[in-house]
Each structure stands twice: as C-alpha cells, then as structure tokens.
C-alpha cells in the first residue's frame, strides 16, 4: 500500500494564511532585470518598492517590527526556503548606535533611522513563524542588515558546512550579492571568522589567492584590528605567498622528523603539468586537488609544533600474516635456488637503491615496470629481477622495509620504501600522496605558516572586509548626483556630515534638487529633522526656478551646504588611543583608563583574553603624571613593590608617594 504523499512543511504553513505567497527561483532571484526589483533610485526607495512587489506582509510582527516574506524555490531539488525582510527603526532597536559600523570603520556616519534585516532561517525553522530574539541568532543560513542610507553588514552565512542540508555557502553568497546589487546598496562589511577543519580561511585563502573567501565576491580590506593597515595586510600576504618551496624544503629538512619536505615533494609529483614554485602555488593546488582525492576521515586536531613521526614495531610472525615483515635474506633462502643467494640479495639491494632514490626525489613509490627498468641498468637478467620482485612485499632489506600496494589515487600497483630505526619502522602520516589532502594541508598550515608568526598575526588581525558598489548613472529619465553635505563649524570651517546619492526627474529645478536633498537627509538620519539646505556650491547665482538639465551634468559630485543638525541625542563620544596604533573601536576587547577614560586593547597591555580585567587601571601617560621622576636622593620603603603602578601599566620602579602609602591600598589591588 502506497503511503500518502505529504506536502513539504513550508507549503503546509502557506495554506494556513489567507494571503497568496510569492515564489521565485533561488538561483534567478534578483538577477539583473528581475521584474520584482525597482531600478533607478537610491536604496531607501528601492527597498520599499522591493517589499511591495516581491514580498508579502505577514500577519504578525516581531518585537513590534513588521515582517515580509517571499519563498525561494530550488530549481532542481524542489524545496522552498523562506526569505524574510524585517524593518527595524531606531525607536524599536535595543541599540541606537550600530556597533557593526564602528567595527567596519564607519563610526563617523550619522545614525540611520531605519535598517532592514534579510534572513533565511535554519532548515528546521522554515515552517515556523519568526520569534523574538531572531535578530540575535547566529544559526541563520543568511542574515544581512542594510541601513536606509545604503550601508550594510553581512552578519552570518551558514551553508552546508554550517549545518544546512539544502543550500551551500556559495549559493547564499551569490543570492546576497544579487540582492545588494539590484537594490543599489552602497557598501557592505563582513567580519570573517570562518574556519574549515581548524584552519582560519582568511589566512588560508589569503596566502592561496591574495584575499579572503569573501574576496570571490569583491570583498576587500576594510578595517584592520590592533592598528593593522592595508599595506601591513598586503605586505604580510606577499611575504607568505611568495615563499619559495625549494627554500622551504631546505629549511625543514634540517628539522628531525618534519613532514613538510615529503608533503611538498609529493604534491609536486602529483601536479605534473603545474609548476609548484611558491607556497601560493602549493596551497592553490592542494585546495583544488582536494575534491578529487579519495574520501578520508575527519581531520583530527594536531599540534602547531612541527610534527614528529611516530614509530611502531613490525608485528611478529603469526599475529597478522598480511603485514608480517621478514628479512629478505631469510626469505631468499626458501626461494627457488636457480640463482645463488648472493645474486638474489644483490638484486634486492639494487631495487632498494632505486626506490630510495625515487623517494628522495619525489617522495613517491614506483610501479613494477619503473622498478624493473631501473634494475636493468645494473642487472641484465630480467628473469632474476622478476623473480625477486615477485617476493618483494613486507620484506626487510638492510635498514628498509619494502611494501607493495595499490595507490588509491593513481590505481596503480606500487612498491614503496619505509625506513627502519633500531628495529622499528617509521610510520609515515600518509604514505600515499594525495590520500589525505586535508591532513597534509593542515600540516603545512600549522607548521610552516605558524613559523612566520608576525605575518600570520597581521592577516588574522584583519577580520573586517568591505565591498563597495560604484555609483551608477543609468541611461533613463532620471538625473543622479553624489551630494556631499557639509555644515558650517567653528573658525569659518566646514564639516562633512554625509555623502548621499540623490535621483530627481529630468525636468527638475535647482529648488527641486535642494528639496530632494533636504528630504532625504531628514528621512534617513536621526537628528536631521530640522536640516535645511542653504546652497549648492557653484550655483549661488542661479535661481531655484532654473531647470537642472544643462546646468549640472548628471552623475557628478556636488557640494551642498546646510544647517540644523542635532547630534546631541546620538553622538557617542569616547577616545581610543592604544599603543598598537588603533584610534577607534575595532571590536576587540578593551578597557579604559580610570583617570583619562582613554580606551586600550587588553591584549596590547599584556592581558590575555581568558584573564579578568583589573579593577583599577591607569594608563602609562597618566601614570607618568601621577608619579614624576623621583629625585636622586629618594629611597623606597623596604618591601614596597609598586603594585598599583605596575597594575596601571608602568613597568619602572615608582618613586615614594606619601599619600598612596597612607591610603587604604586594598582599593588598588
């Protein structure tokens, strides 16, 4: 009896609502020319039109915020994933100031009144309505937020490796990129903390491709942490990616038990047509080669120190006949005696020499024909060679073990050589090149890259990447301008407060343009409700009734002056001045000086992330003011350690401070 066919849960959920849901293709949604996306205006206008044309307003709200939804159908697999849009206003937001903007280096931006969240929830939440706290969840397949001024942040991407059973990370990124492009987003930041098998992708891909994984979609250096600048980042990538592999082999050959030379030689041998000269060449080949290699078990954690080969005893006879090791001299004594024992042993030694030479050159084994051809250079009797090769499996010749097995990559029977030390065999991590690419990749990553700690740390301290969409002036009936808005400040100076993209109809006047700029500023930013445009540079003598067309060319940048900004309610004033060079919040842990209230990184002060922040902290600058250089005759009391000033970051022995000695010092420790 056939089971009753059930509708997908997401379709069952659609039947419960009276509104007709909208469905679009996952891979075609938001393509150029897509009918559900408006064209021409700035993001603030485009997103409203998009919500009306392509989404359906839900019957419920999340924490007072309206929710829209549309469904994206996979063209071949048939599933439908809900795509939500949530409108969040400053009044409904828990945080009026966007900290993601600070971390991206946009802390100087005005505070936007509205922002839009775009979310595809985790697979098991597709048939459920959104719940409270949805904006703080990190398990969404996709979560991006865009302010109404066109600046946004990609908060999370979780594809197949992030827990999804249906959508991969590349498809999610392609979708996000198309949405941003069609809505004419101006700039989007992302904090790259992604890992793969214990490896930081921004470091792995930085060396292999010169950019992070997000760089495939145009995300570039945005804002470095701990004072890292773009030239520092690019310089570190250049140093690591251009490491010469021959130099690497020489350097690591001197380290007893290092796997690096063998791995490099193995993949050079596998690359064939590709010439692996630098570390970038090696990483790129290994990353591309990985999907073609046989499946292996999940990579186990290993130390960042150079790996040392472990050893195992050759199993005694009778324990496991398939892996039993016998001395060739003993084995030859039992073979057909058509040839003297001396000739059989000599032939085995010739074969071992050929295998050793091959291993030193390419760290690989040899096929039967290759061994036979190499031995014929010294032995003319091919029958003798074939006779010895037939018995060369799990045999000990001198200080080596000869084994015979099928290479899982090439599918060819190969002879391999393994070293013996003090009667035990050195067990190699991967005797077959390419059989454990992830393990080999991690070995190179952890051993070699971590040897260049300064360059690696520079790349790892670069987490914030940004993609910028260029200003577009379409061939239509709209005039578009880049409007730099300034307000008068003290001493006859002007301060730039914003840079807006404005679009007006072709027949608009100068007065219409001023009104459009004024309206956009009032609708977009907090504290700008009373903003008034007074003039446009270069048009002071032109009447507001004059038509713009023919006076100002579309697509150009204009300077707009105005007044009426109120920043008191939204201005967050604090000072960052760290020894690493940071002058703004970068998202890393900081603490402030209790005297001057200047913020510094805890890491730069020698406080590890797992250590608690001291109850009282005084920076070095304030320390020097509190404790001026002591006179030469001043002496310190016996046993005084200067704990307060050491805690404050002063590393020199402090002078005698009477008021500190008389005070209750328990307050400072």
Secondary structure, DSSP 8 states (H G I E B T S, - for coil): --------HHHHHHHTSSS---EEETTTTT-TT-TTS--SS-HHHHHHHHHHHH-EEEEEEETTEEEEEEEEE-TTT--EEEEEEEEEEGGG-S-SS-HHHHHTT-TTS--BSEEEEEEE--GGGTTS---TTGGG-S--SEEEEEETTSEEEEEEE--GGGT-SS--HHHHHHHHHHHHHHTT--EEEEE---EETTEEHHHHHHHHHSS-GGGGGT-EEEE-STT--HHHHHHHHHHHHT-BHHHHHHHHHTSTT-SHHHHHHHHHHHHTTS---BHHHHHHHHHHHGGGS----------SS----EEEE---TTT-GGG--EEHHHHHTTS-TTS-HHHHHHHHHHHHHHHHHHHHHHS--EEHHHHHHHHHTT---HHHHHHHHHH-SSEEETTEEEEEEE-TTT--EEEEEEEEETTEEEE-S-SSTTTTHHHHHHHHHHHTGGGSHHHHHHHHT--EEEEE------SSSEEEEEEEEEEE-STT-EEEEEEEEEEEETT-BHHHHHHHHHHHHHHHBTT-TT-EEEEETT-TTS-TTSBSTTTS-TT-EEEEEEE----TTT----EE--TTS--S--SS-EEE-TTT-EEEETGGGT--TTS---S----HHHHHHHS----TT----TT---HHHHHTT--S-----HHHHHS-GGGG-
